[in-house]
Amino acid sequence: EGAGVVVLEDVEHARGRGAPILAEIVGYGRSGDAFHMTQPHAQGEGAYQCMARALRDGGLDCGDVGYINAHATSTPLGDRIEQEAIARLFGGGGGHGVGEAAGSPWVSSTKGSVGHLLGAAGAVEAVFTVLSLASKALPPNMNLGAAEPLEEAKVSLVSAQGMMPGDLSVAMSNSFGFGGTNSSLVFAK
């Protein structure tokens, strides 16, 4: 069990009252691939479209994103498909080049630390993502044994907690649900 709360406020109002601003939502994407009740689309089309729409909504390029809090539920099929969608969108030199796979943002999933919180997962993972930007700390993939990255789907997995390079100020949080209901939020410091 768990819960997360994200307080949204107009930036001018927050500044006017002197509130600490940890991050701003700068992009949002959603998709509904309706491929299967519990499995994602086999080619990750819903995940890909969702992330691409979030970037487009924010007027961002792939190279702007330095960290992705992946949905990653530790299911072989779902994780592979999300990894492929991330690599398809961010791979090929389109990213910062800060990770092990040049051009890829750093990727981790916080479910290994807190479990899958089902209905609360999206909010809790958004909080993790915002706190990552605010503290410039990359949360590691806890309890990850040997990752099996596909050759064509290289992403930069965070294996131990580390500090974000100073120029990384944009992060994405993915939440993909049953029935192909997908959402991605993009936050900026």
Secondary structure as UniProt FT lines:
FT   HELIX           11..16
FT   TURN            17..18
FT   STRAND          24..32
FT   TURN            42..43
FT   HELIX           45..57
FT   TURN            58..59
FT   HELIX           62..64
FT   STRAND          67..69
FT   HELIX           76..90
FT   TURN            91..94
FT   TURN            102..103
FT   STRAND          106..108
FT   HELIX           111..114
FT   HELIX           118..120
FT   HELIX           121..135
FT   STRAND          137..138
FT   TURN            142..143
FT   TURN            151..152
FT   STRAND          156..157
FT   STRAND          162..163
FT   TURN            166..167
FT   STRAND          170..177
FT   HELIX           178..180
FT   STRAND          181..188
//
